[in-house]
């Protein structure tokens, strides 16, 4: 009989070690009941309390709550005054929302390759990517793991660029003890259901600049000043206001966040120490300045050659059979998405942008950034829920990784003989 569950003739599936998500208890139920009974369901005290509390946690002066993370990113781009014929440098390994926020402003995107050890922007490539149209850099602190912010700030200040942070994974995360989202002109966060703190869907923009805060506040409140004061309309805007129900849930979620962050940090440290000793796996590298990481995902790399050619997908299946759920992340960089593979100057699907036919715009259809494309082939990751477990449960997860390495020969033999496949 095999030592590996995937190779055993059994119909009994291993229990996933990670908890269900999202989590809630009487805190959320009581908070929602209070809002329900208050007859004040939007634009009220709970939204303001949440904005102030979250901004304080991340060391920012102002927080402007909204309906989603993508909206938060749209608002920080708009608050920076970026528009048509401007360009923003960002990461190709990200959710489409990062790109949508830039395109919504009418600006162009310039993708820069990643550092595969961190999965964040390769800082060494940023300066050579700057063009006369570049107005901003938007790093993605993927998984809540901070980029090298010191170098980003230095480059942006020296080249007169705006720093905007996609901190959608960065709740409670710090760089040199200062919160992500508070280092640049503005930063955006997401509270969608899968996130480490959630209200189902929601977002917040942070800034230290009062004028930017006011501009974002108007933009999410149909052009009116923040909290609907009787001031004249200052600009056009949409309705992107957060409800009192969402804010009440988030205040409850925030009360658990410090404990959850500490648990994930401890378990991520245990996992990193283990993976460092398995030659076929590589943990993500943590920037020395990242004093707190939120670990929305724990990303690493799987090297097929070290596993005698065993496909990554079979490794993932074998881990799942033992009760450890891995994901392989995005299958391709975001510039491979359908929207970027069109002839933007003549597209019938999307309205042409003012810059669509300009020669200074990056050619997304022919773009090949080798590091991120290889990274997509190698990536494996654990979701944040897999880190939100007891020390003994995390040790059990680590034991499964070690077990896979110890008995990799059995997996390879079964794969080569056709007993198991990657499908």
ChimeraX attribute file (.defattr): number of C-alpha atoms within 10 A of each C-alpha:
attribute: neighborCount
match mode: 1-to-1
recipient: residues
	/A:1	7
	/A:2	11
	/A:3	13
	/A:4	18
	/A:5	18
	/A:6	20
	/A:7	16
	/A:8	12
	/A:9	9
	/A:10	8
	/A:11	6
	/A:12	9
	/A:13	12
	/A:14	13
	/A:15	12
	/A:16	14
	/A:17	20
	/A:18	21
	/A:19	13
	/A:20	9
	/A:21	14
	/A:22	15
	/A:23	12
	/A:24	11
	/A:25	9
	/A:26	9
	/A:27	14
	/A:28	19
	/A:29	13
	/A:30	14
	/A:31	20
	/A:32	19
	/A:33	12
	/A:34	14
	/A:35	20
	/A:36	13
	/A:37	9
	/A:38	10
	/A:39	8
	/A:40	15
	/A:41	18
	/A:42	17
	/A:43	17
	/A:44	15
	/A:45	14
	/A:46	24
	/A:47	27
	/A:48	16
	/A:49	15
	/A:50	24
	/A:51	22
	/A:52	17
	/A:53	17
	/A:54	23
	/A:55	23
	/A:56	15
	/A:57	16
	/A:58	22
	/A:59	21
	/A:60	24
	/A:61	17
	/A:62	24
	/A:63	28
	/A:64	27
	/A:65	31
	/A:66	31
	/A:67	23
	/A:68	26
	/A:69	27
	/A:70	25
	/A:71	26
	/A:72	33
	/A:73	32
	/A:74	24
	/A:75	32
	/A:76	28
	/A:77	29
	/A:78	20
	/A:79	23
	/A:80	19
	/A:81	13
	/A:82	20
	/A:83	17
	/A:84	16
	/A:85	19
	/A:86	20
	/A:87	27
	/A:88	27
	/A:89	23
	/A:90	27
	/A:91	29
	/A:92	27
	/A:93	27
	/A:94	22
	/A:95	15
	/A:96	15
	/A:97	18
	/A:98	27
	/A:99	24
	/A:100	17
	/A:101	21
	/A:102	28
	/A:103	19
	/A:104	17
	/A:105	18
	/A:106	20
	/A:107	25
	/A:108	26
	/A:109	25
	/A:110	23
	/A:111	23
	/A:112	25
	/A:113	24
	/A:114	24
	/A:115	17
	/A:116	21
	/A:117	17
	/A:118	21
	/A:119	28
	/A:120	26
	/A:121	28
	/A:122	19
	/A:123	18
	/A:124	14
	/A:125	13
	/A:126	19
	/A:127	12
	/A:128	8
	/A:129	13
	/A:130	19
	/A:131	15
	/A:132	8
	/A:133	15
	/A:134	22
	/A:135	23
	/A:136	23
	/A:137	25
	/A:138	25
	/A:139	28
	/A:140	27
	/A:141	27
	/A:142	27
	/A:143	22
	/A:144	25
	/A:145	32
	/A:146	30
	/A:147	26
	/A:148	21
	/A:149	22
	/A:150	12
	/A:151	12
	/A:152	22
	/A:153	17
	/A:154	12
	/A:155	18
	/A:156	18
	/A:157	12
	/A:158	9
	/A:159	14
	/A:160	12
	/A:161	18
	/A:162	22
	/A:163	26
	/A:164	26
	/A:165	30
	/A:166	31
	/A:167	32
	/A:168	31
	/A:169	28
	/A:170	31
	/A:171	29
	/A:172	23
	/A:173	27
	/A:174	24
	/A:175	23
	/A:176	15
	/A:177	13
	/A:178	19
	/A:179	24
	/A:180	37
	/A:181	30
	/A:182	25
	/A:183	23
	/A:184	20
	/A:185	20
	/A:186	32
	/A:187	29
	/A:188	33
	/A:189	28
	/A:190	31
	/A:191	24
	/A:192	18
	/A:193	14
	/A:194	17
	/A:195	23
	/A:196	28
	/A:197	27
	/A:198	24
	/A:199	25
	/A:200	17
	/A:201	17
	/A:202	26
	/A:203	26
	/A:204	30
	/A:205	35
	/A:206	34
	/A:207	27
	/A:208	18
	/A:209	14
	/A:210	11
	/A:211	12
	/A:212	21
	/A:213	23
	/A:214	17
	/A:215	24
	/A:216	30
	/A:217	27
	/A:218	26
	/A:219	25
	/A:220	25
	/A:221	24
	/A:222	19
	/A:223	20
	/A:224	23
	/A:225	21
	/A:226	20
	/A:227	15
	/A:228	14
	/A:229	9
	/A:230	9
	/A:231	9
	/A:232	9
	/A:233	15
	/A:234	14
	/A:235	13
	/A:236	12
	/A:237	17
	/A:238	12
	/A:239	13
	/A:240	21
	/A:241	22
	/A:242	25
	/A:243	20
	/A:244	24
	/A:245	21
	/A:246	27
	/A:247	30
	/A:248	26
	/A:249	23
	/A:250	23
	/A:251	24
	/A:252	23
	/A:253	21
	/A:254	21
	/A:255	12
	/A:256	12
	/A:257	17
	/A:258	13
	/A:259	12
	/A:260	20
	/A:261	23
	/A:262	15
	/A:263	18
	/A:264	24
	/A:265	18
	/A:266	15
	/A:267	24
	/A:268	24
	/A:269	11
	/A:270	15
	/A:271	20
	/A:272	18
	/A:273	13
	/A:274	18
	/A:275	19
	/A:276	13
	/A:277	12
	/A:278	15
	/A:279	12
	/A:280	16
	/A:281	22
	/A:282	21
	/A:283	23
	/A:284	20
	/A:285	15
	/A:286	16
	/A:287	15
	/A:288	11
	/A:289	16
	/A:290	21
	/A:291	16
	/A:292	23
	/A:293	25
	/A:294	28
	/A:295	26
	/A:296	26
	/A:297	24
	/A:298	24
	/A:299	25
	/A:300	23
	/A:301	22
	/A:302	22
	/A:303	18
	/A:304	16
	/A:305	10
	/A:306	13
	/A:307	20
	/A:308	14
	/A:309	12
	/A:310	22
	/A:311	18
	/A:312	20
	/A:313	16
	/A:314	18
	/A:315	24
	/A:316	18
	/A:317	20
	/A:318	22
	/A:319	22
	/A:320	20
	/A:321	20
	/A:322	22
	/A:323	19
	/A:324	22
	/A:325	20
	/A:326	20
	/A:327	16
	/A:328	19
	/A:329	18
	/A:330	15
	/A:331	14
	/A:332	17
	/A:333	22
	/A:334	21
	/A:335	25
	/A:336	17
	/A:337	13
	/A:338	9
	/A:339	16
	/A:340	14
	/A:341	14
	/A:342	15
	/A:343	17
	/A:344	20
	/A:345	15
	/A:346	13
	/A:347	12
	/A:348	10
	/A:349	10
	/A:350	12
	/A:351	11
	/A:352	15
	/A:353	17
	/A:354	13
	/A:355	18
	/A:356	19
	/A:357	13
	/A:358	11
	/A:359	8
	/A:360	14
	/A:361	16
	/A:362	16
	/A:363	16
	/A:364	20
	/A:365	16
	/A:366	10
	/A:367	13
	/A:368	14
	/A:369	15
	/A:370	10
	/A:371	14
	/A:372	24
	/A:373	19
	/A:374	13
	/A:375	24
	/A:376	19
	/A:377	18
	/A:378	21
	/A:379	23
	/A:380	25
	/A:381	20
	/A:382	21
	/A:383	20
	/A:384	24
	/A:385	21
	/A:386	26
	/A:387	28
	/A:388	25
	/A:389	19
	/A:390	16
	/A:391	14
	/A:392	10
	/A:393	16
	/A:394	22
	/A:395	15
	/A:396	16
	/A:397	24
	/A:398	19
	/A:399	14
	/A:400	19
	/A:401	19
	/A:402	16
	/A:403	15
	/A:404	19
	/A:405	18
	/A:406	12
	/A:407	13
	/A:408	17
	/A:409	14
	/A:410	15
	/A:411	25
	/A:412	19
	/A:413	14
	/A:414	16
	/A:415	17
	/A:416	13
	/A:417	10
	/A:418	9
	/A:419	10
	/A:420	17
	/A:421	14
	/A:422	12
	/A:423	6
